[in-house]
Amino acid sequence: MDADERGEVARLAGAVESLAQAVEGMGAVLEQQGWMLRQLLDAALTAPKVEVPLHELLVALIGRLDAQAGVLGRVEKGLGQIGAAVEKAGRGME
């Protein structure tokens, strides 16, 4: 394996690591969304003894969904780049 191929492999490894971190971030966002959805469900199923901050919960949920959409966009872009890079690296090794 020459220096160019090693560089390409290192770049691919970095891209995979970035994607792994993005997926971990998505897991954290999903966990937070699950908590918020449980809070919304609890609020909807019980008679409130105090005012339920439903509006604030919905605003927070929308913010989390927007953040997750951004993460998914970055993951999609990264996956597209990895595919092309793997193809290119494969052609270079023939």
HUWORA-V905508 format. One record per backbone hydrogen bond with DSSP energy under -1.0 kcal/mol. NH is the residue of the N-H (numbers start at 1). CO is the residue of the C=O. If there is no record, write none. Layout:
BEGIN
NH;CO
NH;CO
END
This chain:
BEGIN
6;2
7;3
8;4
9;5
10;6
11;7
12;8
13;9
14;10
15;11
16;12
17;13
18;14
19;15
20;16
21;17
22;18
23;19
24;20
25;21
26;22
27;23
28;24
29;25
30;26
31;27
32;28
33;29
34;30
35;31
36;32
37;33
38;34
39;35
40;36
41;37
42;38
43;39
44;40
45;41
46;42
54;52
57;53
58;54
59;55
60;56
61;57
62;58
63;59
64;60
65;61
66;62
67;63
68;64
69;65
70;66
71;67
72;68
73;69
74;70
75;71
76;72
77;73
78;74
79;75
80;76
81;77
82;78
83;79
84;80
85;81
86;82
87;83
88;84
89;85
90;86
91;87
92;88
93;89
END
